[in-house]
Amino acid sequence: MSVRRIVGFGLATLSVAVLAFDLTNGLSGAGLFGFVSLGDLWARINGASLNLVQAIVQRYLLPALWDPMLVTVLLLPAWPVLGGAAALFLLRRNKGRREPISADGTVTNSTTHPNSLS
């Protein structure tokens, strides 16, 4: 299994977990229903890294990149963003992947190999 698929399944699992948390939190007796934002989830998991990324972007890259653009992304609900990223990882095809080459130098796969079962 490739790293891309492992990351995709990890993001999909995290997306489902966040959605389950949102639904159970909304159905509890609190009476408030809302989705956890991506920034809030990141702050709950590791707030120091969120502050570090903010400082790096504002100091070394472009201050305007943080406030209107990245803050907007961080205010989005976490589960659809994570689910969309998981879908991108899992549905992406490897365009650079090569077909196996036999000893005589010809490309072999199930449709061109002379000993295929089809």
Backbone hydrogen bonds in HBPLUS format (Angstrom, degrees):
<---DONOR---> <-ACCEPTOR-->    atom                        ^
c    i                          cat <-CA-CA->   ^        H-A-AA   ^      H-
h    n   atom  resd res      DA  || num        DHA   H-A  angle D-A-AA Bond
n    s   type  num  typ     dist DA aas  dist angle  dist       angle   num
A0006-ILE N   A0002-SER O   3.11 MM   4  6.44 154.7  2.17 147.9 155.2     1
A0007-VAL N   A0003-VAL O   2.90 MM   4  6.13 164.5  1.93 156.0 159.4     2
A0008-GLY N   A0004-ARG O   2.96 MM   4  6.12 154.6  2.03 141.1 148.8     3
A0009-PHE N   A0005-ARG O   2.88 MM   4  6.08 162.3  1.91 149.4 153.1     4
A0010-GLY N   A0006-ILE O   2.91 MM   4  6.07 151.7  1.99 144.1 152.7     5
A0011-LEU N   A0007-VAL O   2.88 MM   4  6.11 158.9  1.92 151.5 156.5     6
A0012-ALA N   A0008-GLY O   2.93 MM   4  6.13 154.0  2.00 145.6 153.4     7
A0013-THR N   A0009-PHE O   2.92 MM   4  6.05 156.5  1.97 144.3 150.4     8
A0014-LEU N   A0010-GLY O   2.96 MM   4  6.17 159.5  2.00 146.5 152.3     9
A0015-SER N   A0011-LEU O   2.86 MM   4  6.02 150.7  1.95 143.1 151.5    10
A0016-VAL N   A0012-ALA O   3.00 MM   4  6.26 160.2  2.05 149.2 153.4    11
A0017-ALA N   A0013-THR O   2.93 MM   4  6.15 155.2  2.00 147.0 154.5    12
A0018-VAL N   A0014-LEU O   2.91 MM   4  6.10 157.0  1.97 148.1 153.7    13
A0019-LEU N   A0015-SER O   2.97 MM   4  6.17 157.7  2.02 146.9 153.3    14
A0020-ALA N   A0016-VAL O   2.90 MM   4  6.10 157.7  1.95 146.8 152.9    15
A0021-PHE N   A0017-ALA O   2.91 MM   4  6.15 152.5  1.99 143.0 150.9    16
A0022-ASP N   A0018-VAL O   2.86 MM   4  6.11 157.6  1.91 148.7 154.6    17
A0023-LEU N   A0019-LEU O   2.91 MM   4  6.15 160.8  1.94 151.3 156.2    18
A0024-THR N   A0020-ALA O   2.93 MM   4  6.08 166.5  1.94 151.0 154.8    19
A0025-ASN N   A0021-PHE O   2.87 MM   4  5.89 152.4  1.95 144.7 153.1    20
A0026-GLY N   A0022-ASP O   2.90 MM   4  6.00 147.2  2.00 140.7 149.8    21
A0027-LEU N   A0023-LEU O   2.92 MM   4  6.05 145.0  2.04 144.2 153.4    22
A0078-ALA N   A0036-VAL O   2.84 MM  42  5.95 166.1  1.86 165.0 160.3    23
A0041-LEU N   A0037-SER O   2.94 MM   4  6.21 158.3  1.99 151.5 157.5    24
A0038-LEU N   A0076-LEU O   2.86 MM  38  5.94 147.9  1.96 170.7 177.3    25
A0042-TRP N   A0038-LEU O   2.95 MM   4  6.15 159.6  1.99 146.3 152.1    26
A0039-GLY N   A0074-LEU O   2.74 MM  35  4.37 159.9  1.78 139.0 132.3    27
A0043-ALA N   A0039-GLY O   2.87 MM   4  6.04 154.6  1.94 143.8 151.1    28
A0044-ARG N   A0040-ASP O   2.91 MM   4  6.12 147.5  2.01 143.4 152.1    29
A0045-ILE N   A0041-LEU O   2.95 MM   4  6.19 152.8  2.03 148.5 155.7    30
A0046-ASN N   A0042-TRP O   2.85 MM   4  5.91 171.9  1.85 157.4 158.7    31
A0051-ASN N   A0047-GLY O   3.10 MM   4  6.39 158.7  2.14 149.6 154.4    32
A0052-LEU N   A0048-ALA O   2.94 MM   4  6.16 149.3  2.03 142.8 151.9    33
A0053-VAL N   A0049-SER O   2.91 MM   4  6.12 160.0  1.95 148.2 152.4    34
A0054-GLN N   A0050-LEU O   3.02 MM   4  6.23 157.5  2.07 145.9 152.3    35
A0055-ALA N   A0051-ASN O   2.98 MM   4  6.19 159.2  2.02 145.8 151.1    36
A0056-ILE N   A0052-LEU O   2.94 MM   4  6.17 160.2  1.98 151.5 156.8    37
A0057-VAL N   A0053-VAL O   2.94 MM   4  6.07 168.0  1.95 152.2 155.6    38
A0058-GLN N   A0054-GLN O   2.96 MM   4  6.04 166.8  1.98 151.1 155.3    39
A0059-ARG N   A0055-ALA O   2.89 MM   4  5.78 152.3  1.97 143.2 150.9    40
A0060-TYR N   A0056-ILE O   2.87 MM   4  5.46 155.1  1.93 139.4 147.7    41
A0062-LEU N   A0057-VAL O   3.02 MM   5  6.00 125.6  2.32 149.0 164.4    42
A0065-LEU N   A0062-LEU O   2.95 MM   3  5.32 149.3  2.04 111.3 121.1    43
A0066-TRP N   A0063-PRO O   3.25 MM   3  5.70 138.7  2.44 106.6 115.4    44
A0070-LEU N   A0065-LEU O   3.20 MM   5  6.50 165.2  2.22 154.4 159.0    45
A0071-VAL N   A0066-TRP O   2.99 MM   5  6.14 142.5  2.13 171.4 174.3    46
A0073-VAL N   A0069-MET O   3.20 MM   4  6.59 152.9  2.28 147.5 154.6    47
A0074-LEU N   A0070-LEU O   2.90 MM   4  6.13 156.2  1.96 147.5 154.3    48
A0075-LEU N   A0071-VAL O   3.03 MM   4  6.20 125.5  2.34 139.0 151.8    49
A0075-LEU N   A0072-THR O   3.32 MM   3  5.24 141.3  2.48  93.1 103.7    50
A0076-LEU N   A0073-VAL O   3.20 MM   3  5.45 160.8  2.24 107.4 113.3    51
A0082-LEU N   A0078-ALA O   2.93 MM   4  6.07 168.1  1.94 162.9 166.2    52
A0083-GLY N   A0079-TRP O   2.92 MM   4  5.92 154.0  1.98 141.7 149.7    53
A0084-GLY N   A0080-PRO O   2.85 MM   4  5.90 152.8  1.92 140.4 147.3    54
A0085-ALA N   A0081-VAL O   3.00 MM   4  6.22 156.9  2.06 145.7 152.0    55
A0086-ALA N   A0082-LEU O   2.90 MM   4  6.09 152.7  1.97 143.7 151.7    56
A0087-ALA N   A0083-GLY O   2.93 MM   4  6.15 153.8  2.00 143.9 150.8    57
A0088-LEU N   A0084-GLY O   3.00 MM   4  6.27 152.7  2.08 144.8 151.8    58
A0089-PHE N   A0085-ALA O   3.04 MM   4  6.33 156.7  2.10 147.7 153.4    59
A0090-LEU N   A0086-ALA O   2.88 MM   4  6.07 160.2  1.92 152.9 158.7    60
A0091-LEU N   A0087-ALA O   2.88 MM   4  5.73 153.7  1.95 147.7 153.3    61
A0108-THR N   A0100-PRO O   2.95 MM   8  5.79 177.9  1.95 168.3 168.4    62
A0102-SER N   A0106-THR O   2.98 MM   4  5.67 169.3  1.99 164.8 162.2    63
A0105-GLY N   A0102-SER O   3.07 MM   3  5.41 162.5  2.10 112.3 117.2    64
A0113-HIS N   A0109-ASN O   2.95 MM   4  5.60 146.4  2.07 158.7 163.2    65
A0116-SER N   A0113-HIS O   3.19 MM   3  5.45 157.4  2.25 119.6 118.0    66
